[in-house]
Amino acid sequence: MSTPSAAEAAFAVLPTTSPHSYDLVDQNGVVTTVSVDTLRLGCIAGVGFYEWAAETCGWSQTTSSRRSYKSSWHMPGVGHVSDYRYTDGRSFLNLETRPNDDDPWDLLRTFLSPIAIRRVDIALDYGSDLSGYLFDAKLLKRTVHSSSTGTVQTTYLGSEKSAKRFRIYDKGAELSRRHRTKVHGPLWRIEAQLRREYATALPDALFDGLVVRSWPPVGDPDLRTAAFLEYAYRHPGIQRAFSKKSRDTVEAMLGQYALPLDPAPADVYRACLPALRGGLASVLSSSDHCPAAVIS
């Protein structure tokens, strides 16, 4: 594991009232919240799981669109559980939950034996407006969704099936729209959605390749320079058509006229990484409390 840099060591990591959620406070008193937003686990059902679920939990069975899923349930307050079947007859349960709640872990300790982390979403919540920033990452496709007024609302880096995908969006607006929750002040989320090898490892350099720059540019670039930078940055196909020398010129201009996000996502993530890894390790160790598992 790498040694924390001076920037990473400048944070105080404070646990919150929710498991798998931490507040990081930098030297200027700026608070950034880091949490495991979504967790998908491959589990094996322990003795009595199906009977307990049917009798006491009010599960509702839903229709699954994937042939490999024999059945799928939704448990209020816990999440979605699907019965996954391999072609060779082996099976396991897919549990997808938002882990900042005690209920899922009581369920795991009692009736389910986690065998693998299949997906994990790491969320970094900033209490500032990030609509004026541009986000990019090499080798990941960028898709931007804007409002009718042209304000950026969501940026995706990577496809839905990528092993690593970033999503940057207005979390405050989502809470207001979907959950009728009033948020005082801006709230933006930078989220890394990890599958396969990334989900099991939580790599040290996860956010290092995420490039964040302010927009409009700071300083006093002339109108022609500002227009060129905006056109080149918002149309990645144009950049790909440039020669390497032209791309280097664009990068140099962006570095000159744009400010990085402070605190940097990479520094926030690394400062919280030991706590995140410890929390996920405790989830897998919950199988020690599970009754003998039965594989159908």
C-alpha positions in Angstrom: 0.0 0.0 0.0 1.4 3.4 -0.9 2.4 6.0 1.7 0.0 9.0 2.0 1.2 12.2 0.4 1.2 15.5 2.3 -2.1 16.4 0.7 -3.7 13.2 1.7 -2.4 13.3 5.2 -3.9 16.8 5.7 -7.4 15.3 6.2 -9.1 14.3 9.4 -11.2 11.2 8.8 -14.3 11.2 11.0 -16.9 8.3 11.1 -20.5 9.3 10.7 -23.7 7.8 12.2 -24.0 5.6 9.1 -21.8 2.5 8.5 -19.5 2.8 5.5 -19.7 6.6 5.5 -17.0 9.0 6.5 -16.5 12.8 6.7 -13.1 14.1 5.6 -12.1 17.6 6.9 -9.2 19.3 5.3 -7.0 22.1 6.8 -9.5 24.8 5.7 -12.4 23.1 7.4 -13.9 21.9 4.1 -16.0 18.7 4.6 -16.1 16.0 1.9 -18.2 12.9 2.6 -17.0 9.6 1.3 -19.3 6.6 1.4 -20.1 3.2 -0.1 -23.3 4.1 -2.0 -24.2 0.8 -3.6 -22.9 -2.7 -2.8 -23.6 -5.9 -4.8 -22.6 -9.1 -3.1 -22.6 -12.7 -4.3 -24.0 -14.7 -1.4 -25.0 -18.3 -0.5 -28.2 -18.8 1.4 -27.9 -20.3 4.9 -30.3 -22.8 6.5 -33.9 -21.3 6.8 -33.2 -18.3 4.6 -36.1 -18.7 2.2 -38.6 -19.6 4.9 -37.6 -16.7 7.0 -37.8 -14.3 4.0 -41.3 -15.5 3.0 -42.8 -15.5 6.5 -41.4 -12.4 8.2 -39.9 -9.9 5.7 -42.7 -9.0 3.3 -40.7 -9.7 0.2 -42.3 -9.0 -3.1 -41.3 -11.1 -6.1 -40.5 -9.1 -9.2 -40.0 -10.2 -12.8 -36.4 -10.5 -13.9 -35.4 -9.7 -17.5 -32.3 -11.8 -17.4 -32.6 -15.5 -18.2 -29.8 -16.4 -15.7 -31.9 -15.2 -12.8 -34.4 -17.8 -11.6 -36.3 -15.2 -9.5 -35.9 -11.8 -8.0 -37.3 -10.2 -4.9 -37.4 -6.7 -3.4 -37.1 -6.4 0.4 -38.2 -3.0 1.7 -35.4 -1.2 3.5 -32.8 -3.7 2.4 -32.5 -3.9 -1.4 -32.9 -6.4 -4.2 -32.1 -10.1 -4.1 -31.9 -12.2 -7.2 -31.4 -16.0 -7.4 -28.6 -16.4 -10.0 -28.2 -19.8 -11.8 -25.1 -20.9 -13.8 -25.6 -23.1 -16.8 -23.8 -25.9 -14.9 -26.4 -25.9 -12.1 -24.4 -23.9 -9.5 -26.3 -21.0 -8.0 -25.9 -18.0 -5.7 -27.9 -15.0 -4.5 -27.1 -11.5 -5.8 -27.8 -9.0 -3.1 -27.7 -5.3 -4.1 -28.1 -2.9 -1.2 -27.3 0.6 0.0 -25.2 -0.3 3.0 -25.6 2.9 5.1 -28.2 1.1 7.1 -27.9 -1.6 9.8 -30.6 -3.9 8.5 -28.7 -5.5 5.5 -25.8 -6.5 7.8 -28.2 -8.1 10.3 -29.6 -10.1 7.4 -26.1 -11.1 6.3 -25.0 -12.2 9.7 -28.1 -14.3 10.2 -28.9 -15.9 6.9 -26.5 -15.1 4.1 -22.8 -16.0 3.6 -21.1 -13.4 1.4 -18.6 -15.0 -1.0 -17.7 -12.1 -3.3 -18.1 -8.4 -3.9 -19.5 -8.1 -7.4 -20.0 -4.3 -7.5 -19.2 -1.4 -5.3 -20.0 2.3 -5.8 -17.7 4.8 -4.0 -19.3 8.2 -3.6 -17.5 11.5 -2.9 -20.0 14.3 -1.9 -18.9 17.9 -2.4 -20.8 20.8 -0.8 -20.1 23.1 -3.7 -21.5 23.6 -7.2 -19.5 21.5 -9.7 -21.5 22.5 -12.8 -18.7 24.8 -13.7 -16.1 22.0 -13.9 -15.2 19.8 -16.8 -14.5 16.1 -16.2 -12.5 13.7 -18.3 -10.6 10.4 -18.0 -8.3 8.8 -20.6 -9.7 5.7 -22.4 -13.2 6.4 -21.0 -16.0 7.7 -23.2 -17.5 11.0 -22.0 -21.2 11.6 -22.1 -22.7 14.9 -20.8 -26.4 15.5 -19.9 -27.5 19.1 -19.6 -30.6 20.9 -18.6 -32.8 22.9 -21.0 -30.9 26.0 -20.0 -27.5 24.4 -20.9 -26.4 23.8 -17.3 -24.4 20.5 -17.0 -26.3 18.1 -14.7 -24.6 14.7 -15.2 -21.3 13.6 -16.7 -20.6 9.9 -17.4 -17.1 8.6 -18.0 -17.2 5.1 -19.3 -20.0 2.8 -20.5 -22.7 1.0 -18.5 -20.8 -2.3 -18.8 -17.3 -0.9 -18.0 -15.4 -2.4 -15.1 -14.8 1.2 -14.0 -17.2 4.0 -14.6 -17.4 7.6 -13.2 -20.6 9.5 -12.7 -20.6 13.2 -11.7 -24.0 14.7 -11.0 -26.1 17.2 -9.0 -27.0 15.0 -5.9 -29.0 17.8 -4.4 -31.3 18.1 -7.4 -31.7 14.3 -7.4 -32.8 14.2 -3.8 -35.2 17.0 -4.4 -36.7 15.5 -7.5 -36.9 11.8 -6.6 -37.2 11.8 -2.8 -38.7 15.2 -2.1 -35.8 15.9 0.2 -34.9 19.6 0.6 -31.1 20.2 0.5 -29.7 23.4 1.9 -26.8 24.6 -0.3 -25.2 22.8 -3.3 -24.5 19.1 -3.1 -22.6 17.4 -6.0 -21.4 13.8 -6.1 -18.4 12.2 -7.9 -19.1 8.5 -8.0 -16.9 5.6 -9.1 -18.9 2.5 -10.1 -16.6 -0.6 -9.9 -17.1 -4.1 -11.1 -15.0 -7.2 -11.5 -11.3 -6.8 -10.6 -11.9 -3.1 -9.5 -14.6 -4.1 -7.0 -12.5 -6.6 -5.2 -9.3 -4.6 -5.0 -10.3 -0.9 -4.5 -7.1 0.3 -6.3 -4.9 3.0 -4.8 -4.9 5.1 -7.9 -8.7 4.8 -8.6 -9.3 8.6 -9.0 -5.8 9.5 -10.3 -6.8 9.4 -13.9 -9.9 11.6 -13.3 -9.1 15.1 -14.8 -11.2 17.9 -13.3 -10.9 21.5 -14.5 -12.9 24.7 -13.9 -15.0 26.2 -16.7 -15.3 29.0 -17.8 -11.6 29.5 -17.7 -10.0 31.7 -15.1 -7.6 34.4 -15.7 -8.0 36.6 -18.8 -7.7 34.5 -22.0 -8.7 36.3 -25.2 -12.0 35.5 -26.9 -10.4 33.4 -29.6 -8.5 31.2 -27.1 -11.5 30.7 -24.9 -13.7 29.7 -27.8 -11.0 27.3 -29.1 -10.7 25.6 -25.7 -14.4 25.2 -25.2 -14.9 23.8 -28.7 -12.0 21.4 -28.4 -13.0 20.2 -24.9 -16.7 19.7 -25.4 -16.2 17.8 -28.7 -13.8 15.0 -27.9 -14.0 13.8 -31.6 -12.2 17.1 -32.5 -9.4 16.3 -30.1 -9.0 12.8 -31.6 -8.6 14.4 -35.0 -5.8 16.6 -33.8 -2.1 15.7 -34.1 -0.3 14.9 -30.9 1.3 18.4 -31.0 -2.2 20.0 -31.2 -3.5 17.9 -28.4 -0.5 18.9 -26.2 -1.2 22.5 -27.0 -4.9 22.1 -25.9 -3.7 20.4 -22.6 -1.2 23.2 -22.0 -3.9 25.9 -22.5 -6.3 24.1 -20.2 -3.6 23.8 -17.6 -2.9 27.6 -17.9 -6.5 28.8 -17.9 -8.3 26.3 -15.6 -8.1 25.5 -11.9 -8.2 22.0 -10.4 -10.9 21.0 -7.9 -9.9 21.4 -4.3 -9.8 19.1 -2.4 -8.7 16.8 -5.2 -10.8 13.6 -5.5 -7.7 11.4 -5.6 -6.5 12.9 -2.3 -9.9 12.5 -0.6 -10.2 8.9 -1.7 -6.7 7.9 -0.7 -7.1 9.5 2.8 -10.2 7.4 3.3 -9.0 4.2 1.6 -8.0 2.2 4.7 -11.4 2.8 6.3 -13.2 1.8 3.1 -11.2 -1.4 2.8 -11.7 -2.2 6.4 -15.4 -1.8 6.1 -15.7 -4.0 3.1 -13.5 -6.7 4.7 -15.9 -6.7 7.7 -18.8 -7.5 5.3 -17.1 -10.5 3.9 -16.1 -11.7 7.4 -19.8 -11.7 8.5 -20.0 -15.2 7.0 -18.4 -16.4 10.2 -21.8 -15.9 11.9 -23.9 -17.5 9.2 -25.3 -21.0 9.7 -23.9 -23.8 7.5 -24.7 -22.7 3.9 -26.7 -24.9 1.6 -25.9 -24.8 -2.2 -28.7 -26.0 -4.4 
